[in-house]
Amino acid sequence: MGVRIVVVDDHRLQAEALATALQLRGHRVLAVGTPVAAAAELVAHRRPEVCVLGVAHPEDHACFDVVRRIRRDRPEVGVVVTGGVGSLTGVAAAFRAGAAGYVRQDERIEVMERALTRVRAGEAAVAPELLQAAFRQLMRPVPEPDDEAVRLLRLLTRREVQVLLRIAEGEDTREIAAGMAIAPSTARTHVQRVLMKLGARTRLEAAAVAARTGLLDQAGQG
């Protein structure tokens, strides 16, 4: 007996191609839609057993918010994500959001079909080697060049970022205060907080930390 399915993909042609292939194999496709953000509404109206979610950019974990919504509103519906595996953290993020299966976007239709059957039966569906690779990467992540800059930038308020940029330009407390139209005492407080948050003892050291980590570039983009 075929599985009742809703197919949603960021690319309409891919959604329609997969839906056609599954229909030819005896499954009942209740709806086809795009983009993935539309999945929750389609699932709510069509009541499938499984929702197939084709994600164009699984490295953007925000795309899995719709999985959380489906699991919250229709917990009886299993979600199978199909997407790339260039960023294996996306595989783990999909499961963290509540997906029951993950299938590579270039897999054979038979693999997708087996995933649908397993998910309908309440089982997880993901190739063991893919899951193992994803969790190996999570356990030993490769640092991104901007990771430290982003982390430090999150510690600073908008005002403190402005102060840091002025410190890097060589401005003293009086110049910072005049340039930002604030009292010198306020400027001094901001400077001290910047130094503390960056773990720097001097302004020169703070500027060096910001330059070395790429924080200045990140701050300049804000």
VOBA-1610 file (N, C-alpha, C; in pm, whole numbers, padded with zeros to 5 digits, always signed):
BEGIN
Met+00085-00120+00000Met+00000+00000+00000Met+00088+00124+00000Gly+00059+00219-00089Gly+00141+00338-00102Gly+00127+00432+00016Val+00225+00521+00028Val+00227+00620+00137Val+00159+00747+00091Arg+00079+00808+00177Arg+00017+00938+00146Arg+00120+01047+00177Ile+00151+01128+00074Ile+00266+01218+00082Ile+00230+01359+00038Val+00296+01455+00103Val+00303+01592+00053Val+00449+01617+00017Val+00475+01669-00103Val+00611+01696-00149Val+00630+01847-00161Val+00727+01900-00088Val+00756+02043-00091Val+00905+02061-00114Asp+00940+02151-00205Asp+01082+02171-00236Asp+01106+02318-00264Asp+01228+02364-00238Asp+01262+02502-00272Asp+01260+02525-00423His+01272+02417-00501His+01268+02426-00647His+01146+02350-00699Arg+01058+02421-00765Arg+00931+02363-00810Arg+00952+02242-00902Leu+01045+02252-00996Leu+01066+02142-01090Leu+01109+02015-01019Gln+01195+02029-00918Gln+01239+01912-00843Gln+01124+01851-00766Ala+01039+01935-00709Ala+00922+01885-00636Ala+00831+01805-00729Glu+00806+01860-00847Glu+00716+01794-00941Glu+00776+01664-00994Ala+00908+01664-01018Ala+00973+01543-01068Ala+00968+01431-00964Leu+00995+01465-00839Leu+00991+01364-00733Leu+00849+01314-00712Ala+00754+01406-00715Ala+00613+01366-00698Ala+00569+01270-00808Thr+00608+01299-00930Thr+00572+01211-01043Thr+00634+01073-01026Ala+00762+01071-00987Ala+00831+00943-00969Ala+00765+00859-00860Leu+00725+00924-00752Leu+00662+00851-00642Leu+00522+00802-00680Gln+00450+00883-00756Gln+00317+00840-00802Gln+00327+00717-00892Leu+00427+00715-00978Leu+00447+00601-01067Leu+00478+00473-00991Arg+00526+00486-00868Arg+00559+00370-00786Arg+00446+00337-00689Gly+00330+00399-00710Gly+00212+00361-00634Gly+00182+00441-00510His+00255+00551-00488His+00230+00634-00371His+00130+00744-00405Arg+00060+00792-00305Arg-00044+00892-00327Arg+00009+01030-00286Val+00034+01113-00387Val+00084+01248-00361Val-00036+01340-00346Leu-00054+01393-00226Leu-00171+01476-00196Leu-00152+01621-00238Ala-00028+01666-00240Ala-00001+01805-00278Ala+00146+01820-00311Val+00174+01917-00400Val+00311+01954-00435Val+00323+02104-00417Gly+00428+02148-00348Gly+00438+02291-00323Gly+00580+02342-00318Thr+00593+02473-00315Thr+00721+02543-00301Thr+00692+02680-00242Pro+00781+02737-00163Pro+00907+02684-00111Pro+00882+02600+00013Val+00989+02562+00082Val+00973+02475+00198Val+00891+02541+00309Ala+00893+02672+00314Ala+00818+02743+00418Ala+00668+02716+00407Ala+00622+02672+00290Ala+00480+02644+00270Ala+00440+02506+00321Ala+00535+02427+00364Ala+00508+02288+00400Ala+00409+02274+00514Ala+00422+02355+00618Ala+00334+02341+00735Ala+00188+02360+00699Glu+00161+02459+00613Glu+00023+02485+00574Glu-00032+02372+00488Leu+00049+02321+00395Leu+00004+02210+00311Leu-00023+02085+00394Val+00063+02059+00490Val+00044+01942+00576Val-00083+01957+00658Ala-00109+02077+00709Ala-00228+02100+00791Ala-00357+02075+00713His-00357+02110+00584His-00478+02096+00503His-00494+01957+00441Arg-00383+01889+00412Arg-00391+01763+00338Arg-00378+01638+00424Arg-00324+01652+00543Arg-00310+01540+00637Arg-00237+01418+00577Pro-00114+01435+00530Pro-00040+01320+00476Pro+00016+01234+00590Glu+00070+01120+00552Glu+00144+01039+00648Glu+00288+01086+00659Val+00341+01133+00545Val+00480+01179+00540Val+00488+01306+00456Cys+00569+01400+00503Cys+00601+01520+00424Cys+00745+01509+00378Val+00768+01519+00247Val+00903+01519+00192Val+00944+01663+00170Leu+01053+01704+00233Leu+01095+01843+00233Leu+01228+01857+00162Gly+01228+01915+00042Gly+01351+01934-00035Gly+01414+02068-00001Val+01529+02066+00066Val+01593+02187+00116Val+01713+02223+00029Ala+01712+02345-00023Ala+01821+02388-00111Ala+01949+02418-00035His+01935+02471+00087His+02053+02511+00165His+02043+02459+00308Pro+02069+02330+00328Pro+02058+02274+00463Pro+02159+02333+00562Glu+02263+02397+00510Glu+02359+02461+00601Glu+02298+02581+00672Asp+02188+02633+00617Asp+02113+02740+00683Asp+02009+02674+00772His+02040+02657+00898His+01956+02578+00986His+01818+02639+01009Ala+01801+02765+00975Ala+01671+02829+00990Ala+01566+02764+00900Cys+01611+02700+00794Cys+01516+02636+00702Cys+01441+02522+00770Phe+01493+02473+00883Phe+01428+02361+00951Phe+01324+02406+01053Asp+01301+02537+01062Asp+01195+02586+01150Asp+01060+02528+01111Val+01040+02507+00982Val+00913+02452+00935Val+00896+02308+00983Val+01006+02235+01000Val+00998+02099+01053Val+00946+02103+01197Arg+00998+02197+01275Arg+00952+02212+01413Arg+00803+02243+01418Arg+00760+02327+01325Arg+00618+02365+01324Arg+00530+02245+01288Ile+00573+02167+01191Ile+00497+02047+01153Ile+00490+01950+01270Arg+00603+01928+01336Arg+00606+01835+01448Arg+00522+01884+01564Arg+00514+02016+01579Arg+00432+02073+01687Arg+00283+02063+01654Asp+00247+02099+01530Asp+00105+02105+01494Asp+00049+01970+01449Arg+00133+01888+01381Arg+00088+01758+01330Arg+00192+01652+01366Pro+00202+01618+01494Pro+00307+01523+01536Pro+00294+01385+01474Glu+00177+01355+01420Glu+00158+01223+01357Glu+00221+01216+01218Val+00261+01330+01162Val+00319+01335+01028Val+00471+01324+01037Gly+00527+01227+00967Gly+00673+01214+00962Gly+00731+01305+00856Val+00850+01357+00881Val+00915+01447+00785Val+01044+01383+00736Val+01056+01373+00604Val+01179+01326+00542Val+01241+01444+00467Val+01361+01481+00507Val+01432+01591+00441Val+01520+01534+00331Thr+01521+01599+00217Thr+01613+01562+00110Thr+01695+01686+00076Gly+01826+01668+00070Gly+01913+01783+00044Gly+02057+01741+00027Gly+02144+01838+00014Gly+02285+01809-00001Gly+02350+01772+00131Val+02471+01721+00121Val+02543+01681+00242Val+02681+01748+00248Gly+02695+01861+00178Gly+02821+01933+00182Gly+02851+01981+00322Ser+02748+02026+00393Ser+02761+02064+00534Ser+02685+01961+00616Leu+02759+01867+00675Leu+02693+01759+00747Leu+02624+01806+00874Thr+02658+01926+00920Thr+02585+01977+01036Thr+02438+01999+01002Gly+02408+02017+00873Gly+02269+02032+00831Gly+02190+01905+00853Val+02254+01791+00839Val+02187+01662+00863Val+02147+01653+01009Ala+02242+01683+01097Ala+02213+01679+01240Ala+02106+01782+01278Ala+02111+01901+01214Ala+02014+02006+01243Ala+01873+01963+01204Ala+01863+01890+01094Ala+01732+01840+01050Ala+01672+01747+01154Phe+01754+01656+01207Phe+01704+01563+01308Phe+01675+01635+01440Arg+01757+01735+01471Arg+01734+01811+01592Arg+01599+01883+01586Ala+01560+01925+01466Ala+01433+01994+01448Ala+01314+01899+01452Gly+01340+01769+01439Gly+01231+01673+01445Gly+01210+01589+01322Ala+01298+01602+01222Ala+01285+01518+01102Ala+01307+01371+01140Ala+01240+01284+01068Ala+01254+01140+01093Ala+01346+01074+00991Gly+01375+01146+00883Gly+01461+01088+00779Gly+01536+01194+00704Tyr+01649+01154+00646Tyr+01729+01245+00562Tyr+01783+01164+00445Val+01755+01209+00325Val+01797+01139+00204Val+01876+01236+00117Arg+01991+01192+00070Arg+02070+01276-00021Arg+01986+01310-00143Gln+02004+01432-00193Gln+01923+01476-00306Gln+01956+01402-00436Asp+02073+01336-00440Asp+02111+01263-00563Asp+02093+01112-00549Glu+02018+01069-00445Glu+01995+00926-00427Glu+01893+00873-00529Arg+01893+00740-00546Arg+01796+00676-00633Arg+01657+00683-00570Ile+01555+00675-00655Ile+01418+00683-00605Ile+01386+00569-00511Glu+01453+00454-00528Glu+01429+00340-00438Glu+01469+00373-00294Val+01574+00452-00279Val+01619+00491-00145Val+01515+00582-00079Met+01463+00677-00156Met+01358+00764-00103Met+01234+00682-00065Glu+01199+00587-00149Glu+01081+00504-00122Glu+01098+00425+00008Arg+01216+00369+00029Arg+01239+00294+00152Arg+01232+00387+00273Ala+01282+00510+00257Ala+01276+00607+00367Ala+01132+00640+00404Leu+01048+00657+00303Leu+00907+00687+00327Leu+00839+00575+00405Thr+00867+00453+00364Thr+00805+00337+00429Thr+00850+00326+00574Arg+00978+00349+00598Arg+01030+00339+00734Arg+00973+00450+00823Val+00967+00571+00770Val+00916+00682+00850Val+00769+00663+00881Arg+00691+00613+00785Arg+00550+00587+00812Arg+00535+00484+00924Ala+00631+00392+00933Ala+00627+00289+01036Ala+00681+00339+01171Gly+00720+00467+01175Gly+00769+00523+01300Gly+00916+00504+01324Glu+00991+00469+01220Glu+01135+00447+01234Glu+01213+00565+01174Ala+01338+00576+01214Ala+01427+00677+01154Ala+01480+00624+01023Ala+01502+00715+00929Ala+01550+00674+00797Ala+01665+00763+00754Val+01786+00712+00768Val+01906+00783+00724Val+02015+00679+00705Ala+02094+00697+00600Ala+02203+00603+00575Ala+02299+00606+00694Pro+02336+00490+00750Pro+02423+00487+00868Pro+02553+00564+00848Glu+02613+00550+00729Glu+02740+00619+00707Glu+02722+00771+00705Leu+02607+00817+00659Leu+02580+00960+00656Leu+02562+01013+00798Leu+02489+00940+00879Leu+02467+00980+01017Leu+02598+00980+01095Gln+02678+00877+01074Gln+02807+00868+01144Gln+02898+00984+01105Ala+02901+01017+00975Ala+02985+01128+00929Ala+02937+01261+00987Ala+02805+01279+00994Ala+02750+01402+01048Ala+02791+01421+01193Phe+02781+01316+01271Phe+02813+01329+01413Phe+02963+01333+01437Arg+03041+01275+01349Arg+03186+01291+01359Arg+03223+01438+01340Gln+03158+01502+01245Gln+03186+01643+01219Gln+03141+01729+01337Leu+03029+01693+01397Leu+02981+01768+01511Leu+03075+01755+01631Met+03132+01636+01647Met+03223+01612+01759Met+03359+01678+01737Arg+03400+01689+01610Arg+03529+01751+01578Arg+03509+01856+01469Pro+03436+01963+01500Pro+03408+02063+01397Pro+03534+02133+01348Val+03534+02164+01219Val+03644+02243+01162Val+03614+02390+01185Pro+03700+02461+01255Pro+03671+02602+01285Pro+03656+02684+01157Glu+03553+02763+01152Glu+03534+02856+01042Glu+03621+02979+01069Pro+03677+03040+00964Pro+03766+03155+00984Pro+03701+03268+01064Asp+03571+03288+01048Asp+03504+03400+01114Asp+03440+03362+01246Asp+03455+03237+01290Asp+03388+03192+01412Asp+03423+03281+01531Glu+03551+03306+01552Glu+03594+03383+01668Glu+03545+03526+01658Ala+03547+03581+01538Ala+03499+03718+01519Ala+03351+03728+01552Val+03274+03632+01504Val+03130+03633+01529Val+03102+03619+01678Arg+03178+03530+01743Arg+03158+03508+01887Arg+03185+03637+01965Leu+03297+03703+01932Leu+03330+03826+02002Leu+03230+03937+01972Leu+03187+03943+01846Leu+03093+04049+01807Leu+02962+04037+01884Arg+02922+03914+01912Arg+02797+03893+01987Arg+02808+03941+02132Leu+02932+03952+02182Leu+02951+03999+02319Leu+02935+04150+02332Leu+02952+04218+02221Leu+02952+04364+02222Leu+02817+04423+02187Thr+02781+04531+02255Thr+02662+04605+02218Thr+02692+04689+02093Arg+02588+04745+02033Arg+02608+04828+01914Arg+02699+04947+01945Arg+02681+05010+02062Arg+02764+05122+02103Arg+02910+05078+02119Glu+02930+04961+02180Glu+03066+04912+02204Glu+03137+04879+02073Val+03061+04833+01973Val+03120+04808+01841Val+03169+04940+01782Gln+03087+05045+01796Gln+03127+05176+01744Gln+03254+05225+01814Val+03261+05201+01945Val+03379+05241+02022Val+03501+05163+01975Leu+03485+05033+01953Leu+03596+04950+01907Leu+03651+04999+01774Leu+03563+05034+01683Leu+03608+05085+01553Leu+03689+05213+01570Arg+03647+05297+01663Arg+03720+05422+01687Arg+03854+05396+01757Ile+03855+05296+01846Ile+03982+05257+01910Ile+04081+05212+01803Ala+04031+05130+01709Ala+04117+05078+01602Ala+04170+05190+01514Glu+04097+05303+01508Glu+04142+05417+01428Glu+04237+05507+01506Gly+04263+05467+01632Gly+04360+05542+01711Gly+04303+05657+01790Glu+04172+05667+01800Glu+04112+05778+01875Glu+04128+05757+02025Asp+04151+05868+02098Asp+04157+05858+02244Asp+04017+05881+02300Thr+04006+05877+02432Thr+03873+05889+02497Thr+03803+06018+02460Arg+03877+06129+02458Arg+03816+06258+02425Arg+03762+06259+02283Glu+03839+06202+02189Glu+03795+06198+02049Glu+03675+06105+02031Ile+03677+05994+02103Ile+03564+05901+02096Ile+03437+05970+02147Ala+03450+06041+02260Ala+03335+06111+02317Ala+03281+06217+02221Ala+03371+06295+02162Ala+03328+06400+02070Ala+03265+06341+01944Gly+03326+06235+01891Gly+03275+06175+01768Gly+03141+06108+01785Met+03114+06059+01907Met+02988+05989+01933Met+02887+06075+02007Ala+02927+06200+02037Ala+02840+06295+02107Ala+02795+06240+02242Ile+02891+06187+02316Ile+02863+06135+02450Ile+02964+06196+02547Ala+02936+06185+02676Ala+03026+06239+02778Ala+03155+06158+02783Pro+03268+06222+02814Pro+03394+06149+02825Pro+03387+06033+02924Ser+03314+06052+03035Ser+03301+05944+03133Ser+03228+05824+03073Thr+03128+05853+02990Thr+03054+05744+02923Thr+03144+05673+02823Ala+03223+05751+02750Ala+03315+05692+02653Ala+03417+05604+02725Arg+03464+05651+02839Arg+03563+05575+02916Arg+03503+05442+02963Thr+03377+05445+03006Thr+03308+05323+03049Thr+03296+05225+02933His+03258+05276+02815His+03247+05189+02697His+03381+05126+02663Val+03487+05204+02670Val+03620+05153+02639Val+03657+05040+02734Gln+03632+05061+02864Gln+03666+04959+02962Gln+03587+04830+02939Arg+03462+04843+02901Arg+03380+04725+02874Arg+03428+04650+02751Val+03470+04725+02649Val+03525+04662+02529Val+03650+04583+02564Leu+03740+04644+02640Leu+03863+04576+02679Leu+03832+04449+02758Met+03739+04460+02852Met+03705+04345+02936Met+03647+04231+02852Lys+03555+04264+02760Lys+03490+04161+02681Lys+03585+04095+02582Leu+03685+04170+02535Leu+03782+04113+02441Leu+03899+04046+02513Gly+03901+04059+02646Gly+04011+04001+02723Gly+04142+04073+02698Ala+04133+04204+02671Ala+04252+04284+02641Ala+04285+04376+02757Arg+04413+04402+02777Arg+04456+04490+02885Arg+04471+04635+02839Thr+04499+04654+02711Thr+04519+04789+02659Thr+04437+04808+02532Arg+04424+04932+02490Arg+04354+04961+02365Arg+04427+04901+02245Leu+04558+04909+02250Leu+04637+04852+02141Leu+04612+04702+02130Glu+04607+04634+02245Glu+04582+04490+02244Glu+04441+04460+02193Ala+04344+04542+02231Ala+04207+04524+02183Ala+04200+04537+02031Ala+04269+04638+01977Ala+04273+04658+01833Ala+04339+04541+01763Ala+04445+04487+01826Ala+04516+04373+01768Ala+04427+04249+01764Val+04354+04224+01874Val+04263+04110+01880Val+04156+04123+01772Ala+04100+04243+01759Ala+03995+04267+01661Ala+04046+04246+01519Ala+04168+04291+01492Ala+04225+04275+01358Ala+04259+04129+01329Arg+04317+04060+01428Arg+04361+03922+01409Arg+04244+03828+01383Thr+04134+03849+01452Thr+04019+03758+01440Thr+03927+03795+01323Gly+03947+03911+01264Gly+03856+03956+01159Gly+03735+04030+01213Leu+03741+04061+01344Leu+03629+04130+01408Leu+03604+04267+01347Leu+03712+04335+01309Leu+03695+04467+01248Leu+03616+04460+01118Asp+03645+04357+01038Asp+03571+04340+00912Asp+03424+04311+00940Gln+03399+04222+01037Gln+03261+04187+01074Gln+03187+04310+01126Ala+03254+04387+01212Ala+03191+04505+01269Ala+03162+04608+01163Gly+03252+04621+01066Gly+03234+04720+00960Gly+03118+04687+00869Gln+03076+04557+00866Gln+02964+04515+00782Gln+02831+04540+00850Gly+02834+04560+00984Gly+02712+04573+01059Gly+02642+04707+01037
//
